[in-house]
Amino acid sequence: MHRIVVVGGGAGGLELVTRLGNVLGAQSRHPKAHITLVDMNPTHLWKPLLHAVASGSINVGVEQLEYAAQAQWHGFHFEQGTLHALDRAQHCITLKSPIAEKYHTLSYDTLIIAIGSLTHFFNVSGAETYSFALDTAKQAEQLRCHLLAACLQTQQNTSPPPLRITIIGAGATGVELSAELRHTVHTLRNYRLHVLDPKREIQITLIEASSRILPALPERLAAATSSLLHKLSITTKVNAVVTQVEEKAVHLKGGEIIPSDLTVWAAGIKAPPVLATLEGLEVNKQGQIMVNPALQSINDPDIFALGDCASCPRLGYPPDVRVPPRAQAAHQQASFLFKQLKSRLRGKPLTKPFRYRDFGALVSLGHSGAVGNLRDGLTRQGLFIRGWFAKWLYLSLYRLHLAALHGWRRMILDTFGKWLSRSTRPRIKLH
Ligand SMILES: Cc1cc2nc3c(=O)[nH]c(=O)nc-3n(C[C@H](O)[C@H](O)[C@H](O)COP(=O)(O)OP(=O)(O)OC[C@H]3O[C@@H](n4cnc5c(N)ncnc54)[C@H](O)[C@@H]3O)c2cc1C
């Protein structure tokens, strides 16, 4: 049987392997392929939820999915391991085992690489050591526990100084995190876990190197977000380039020093370094695998890549414009590749190119709702939305991911079940 190996069970990889397992794998009436998912972790959490884990508004224990169970339900195999090397001639990859420093190989006929991206610290001195990043659920949990401990510690001082939280990078991740953290410190006080004044004694500062927040999104979206951040007493500093991070301070170009008790780095992403070491696969300057419009490596027709780790040309744009690293792109590429792989197994040529459809951008501001700009196809500016409708659309993105993993019926039941259990659970995780 044809062996398909998908490395990386994230927003794109897990959706792809689930669909492949259902239709071509052990779950189908006439299995046509032996499908294996490899991930370095045993569980999956949709990455755009990480800031909500950091703020405690979702419980990672409730939301994460066990790969082994998903594999059993959907007819594929799961192996926990970290991609270490590639041997194109032998058609196999080397995986590092999670238990001991052991390595083993796994053979493939078709290999799909979907290992996402990592935080880029741009070699800023002290950034990696003294700031929190949001790449994994474990890091998000560490940030949450640190915030809780910092609140308790600050109030125990006889004359508590303010607790200073600094978020570096005012892209969507930084902005959403700042709003969520503001809500968290209010809620922690409502549950009497600290007695600090959430606005006066807990200061949140967002630092951005560009001339405005949300530099990659439309200006009016940024303007609406700015005024909401102002209402939440979140200070924004633009045109501020960070040169150094220390345990209790952030240094800016020009000499300004911002005292900081808790620093989060949300200023950029890069491809995982392992990709640049994979034998014979060309990567771009950011370390992403170069793929053609069929998502096939430009060096090897048996290797495909999707999501944040792939550099895919964007059809209809100049050649240097690539598909952006977003969950909606990973989702669309997974659906596209699913159809491509079915054709490949039937021996048909892969002639259809991937066309990214940008539906717009949504930014969630915790309990203050959300703002968004939807592509309406009629106007250049698109349709501006805000409030609870925008929030509902934002939450729908995650529901779409769940529907891709579990089917619509189970997704609706899951949503309803969680809604019912809200009355017996605190609004945020408290320990
Ligand atoms: C806090 C935050 C908020 C975001 N919000 C949004 C949003 O609102 N909208 C949006 O469109 N996008 C958002 N994004 C971006 C979005 O999460 C990514 O674009 C998307 O997850 C990319 O999907 P992917 O499948 O390429 O990779 P990922 O979802 O990152 O999955 C990669 C998988 O590969 C595994 N892996 C990594 N390295 C290895 C290895 N060496 N060996 C084996 N397995 C490995 C990982 O464990 C992971 O399971 C957000 C990102 C963050 C961090």
The ligand as a Gaussian input file, in Angstrom:
#p B3LYP/6-31G(d) Opt

LIG

0 1
 C       -1.076000      33.226000      19.714000
 C       -1.369000      33.040000      18.251000
 C       -2.567000      33.517000      17.717000
 C       -2.860000      33.348000      16.363000
 N       -4.060000      33.801000      15.890000
 C       -4.383000      33.600000      14.592000
 C       -5.650000      34.022000      14.085000
 O       -6.453000      34.619000      14.810000
 N       -5.943000      33.765000      12.778000
 C       -5.063000      33.116000      11.946000
 O       -5.386000      32.897000      10.764000
 N       -3.873000      32.694000      12.391000
 C       -3.494000      32.920000      13.695000
 N       -2.279000      32.501000      14.160000
 C       -1.368000      31.815000      13.220000
 C       -1.768000      30.342000      13.113000
 O       -1.808000      29.763000      14.384000
 C       -0.789000      29.592000      12.232000
 O       -0.701000      30.244000      10.988000
 C       -1.246000      28.137000      12.010000
 O       -1.358000      27.457000      13.225000
 C       -0.268000      27.414000      11.087000
 O       -0.671000      26.091000      10.965000
 P        0.371000      24.950000      10.629000
 O       -0.401000      23.688000      10.439000
 O        1.299000      25.386000       9.569000
 O        1.294000      24.842000      11.936000
 P        0.909000      24.641000      13.465000
 O       -0.536000      24.798000      13.699000
 O        1.852000      25.496000      14.232000
 O        1.298000      23.103000      13.729000
 C        2.624000      22.627000      13.646000
 C        2.679000      21.255000      14.282000
 O        3.956000      20.700000      14.002000
 C        4.494000      20.102000      15.186000
 N        5.962000      20.163000      15.032000
 C        6.737000      21.280000      15.023000
 N        8.022000      20.937000      14.810000
 C        8.066000      19.589000      14.681000
 C        9.118000      18.651000      14.425000
 N       10.391000      19.024000      14.238000
 N        8.802000      17.344000      14.377000
 C        7.513000      16.919000      14.541000
 N        6.478000      17.770000      14.765000
 C        6.747000      19.092000      14.827000
 C        3.943000      20.955000      16.312000
 O        3.914000      20.234000      17.529000
 C        2.534000      21.280000      15.798000
 O        1.599000      20.305000      16.201000
 C       -1.942000      32.674000      15.515000
 C       -0.732000      32.202000      16.040000
 C       -0.445000      32.388000      17.385000
 C        0.866000      31.881000      17.948000

